[in-house]
């Protein structure tokens, strides 16, 4: 029997009630089931050559996806490979820079976990999510930008609530990327907005390409109450050129995609761009994902922190000085009071033991003695207090010149001591147009002395550098005793205490330093000039090591310290690190000094310098002039690996083709015998074992072709001091027994004092 119509209607309504409540509409309190795979906004899955379950590719892919949440860095980025050739998996993950930490963490956890469920058995997958992008393939896609625009977000239209279940809008998100109120709508001044937007994004693009994170964020003034806020980002595997190409392409799409929109974002697999017009200036916010590394305001905040820290240190220093002053005053008063008490006790004893007349006479004599010596005591107390206040810390003597002994500078007899006004007039008041350059301890200025009719170079040593003071004294003391045609002449010096600093005056070298000519792109230094420079530097070192009354070790031989006069004659300069050698005493330096790449590894290892370390530096300079390469040589086809120039040339020597290492810019226009001689001597001087290096006289004899070059092993030897433990564990200690090391042979090599 058929049911009445009203019964069927009631049954239909009861059946519809669970369906209506089975999936509620999204609201602000909606909860997302995080056990379900995260759905991407765009995904591309390959369909050809799919892998099978349990295959090696499947295992490697599972290992890569499992490693992403663990191995990703603090900015939410990961790239790496798993497996061997044939089953290798290349993968990359990146969080978009403007998303909250919670969104990045959610994407970092759920996207790798569910990607294989969305694209099962696909070898190549590219997916873009709301907060991140992930891609993997069996072929390498690193270092090449994908310009495809995957997703666009129009921020000028407020989204429907059900479309943004995990995000808030405008200024309701305390961790948002903008920290301001986004204007919803369209901009009337399209040209002004486009100009401000392009200017900001182009500036951020340059900064992003300069940083390892490939991220930059900043703002640009638009109108009086409005600002343009933007963030740009590339995957970190892209070189600067590819990052620039990708972001430039996205920037060119903005006028077409968002012509007058108040905000918009373009997402891709390789780069990301987002901007918005804010109704007020962005407020400071708590940084996330180490964003301080790419935020434009970080430099100002860091500078403010440095100033505050300097002020705090200055305040602490003043408090310590005041406390010490109080201690000195109190100690002086206590000393005086104790002396008076002792005197009174003595007088009392004399009064008890002797008659009162004798006591009175003695008291009068003692009183006159006390009154007579009172001024002497007060003066002595003042001198003691002043000495105590000026003694700590020791560094103050170098900053303020109060304890700098003038005799340190007067020991040299050659250079002239100038007046400050003479050097000011010669350099036009140390004008910026006369500035030749700036080094680690001061600036160098060009000048002219009319009374001597001489062009000069004035080095202005920084007053705030303790090392600068030490180099100043060393330069004046050492070079004033040296006279040689291949040394830069020191004309004079000036020391003005606290007011005018430290000045060194040299004869001007018109052609500057050797390195400026050796690596000049538009002008090639001929081989004949290079060969003469080599002989000139060798002659200067032979004079320093063997021909002077007090032998000298230079400690900083490199092309930038080899100057060239008007005729391209070599002049060795910069004796700030030089030291006299004391024969027979075995004195050592307390630490390594020089320039990395030119320093003897034994010197760095043991903290000692000697004539052998100068020979090593000379050998590196010889190879640099012959090969036209810096000490750090990049190896072709070895993932950017870098080896030392000495090792690189030795490998060519071992193949019996040492001339292949010659400077390719010379195009074979050199004397082959001279070139081979310089390279072999360079390897000889750079021998890892200091005992087997030549003296400077032996090296110069071979360079002048007076004696044949030595026979070197085909493979670069290993340093003997690295093959066995030292006899003494103390750093910088000298050993007088054993063999095989420069500091332990019986040849008694001279060391630096």
Secondary structure, 3 states (H helix, E strand, C coil): CCCCHHHHHHHHHHHHHHHHHCCCCCCCCCCCCCCCCCCCCEEEECCCCCCCCCCHHHHHHHHHHHHHHHHCCCCCEEEEEECCCCCCEEEEEEECCCCCHHHHHHHHHHHHHHHHHHCCCCCCEEEECCCEEEEEECCCCCCCCCCCCCEEEECCCCCCHHHCCCCCCHHHCCCCCCCCCECCCECCCHHHHHHHHHHHHHHHHHHHHHCCCCEEEEEEECCCCCEEEEEEEECCCCCHHHHHHHHHHHHHHHHHHCCCECEEEEECCCEEEEEEEECCCCCCCCCCCCHHHCECCHHHHHHHHHHHHHHHHHHHHHHHHHHHHHHHHHHHHHHHHHHHHHHHHHHHHHHHHCCHHHHHHHHHHHHHHHHHHHHHHHHHHHHHHHHHHHHCCCCHHHHHCCCCCCHHHHCCCCCEECCHHHHHHHCCCCCHHHEEEEECCEEEEEEEECCCCEEEEEEEECCCCHHHHHHHHHHHHHHCCCCCCCECCEEEEEECHHHHCEEEEEECCCCCEHHHHHCCCCCCCCHHHHHHHHHHHHHHHHHHHHHCCCCEECCCCCHHHEEECCCCCEEECCCCCCEEECCCCCCCCCCCCCCCCCCCHHHHHHCCCEHHHHHHHHHHHHHHHHHCCCCEEECCCCCCCEEEHHHHHHHHHHCCCHHHHCCHHHCCCCCHHHHHHHHHHHHHHCCCCHHHCCCHHHHHHHHCCCCCCCCCCCCCCCCHHHCCCCCCCCCCCCCCCCCCCCCCCCCCCCEEC
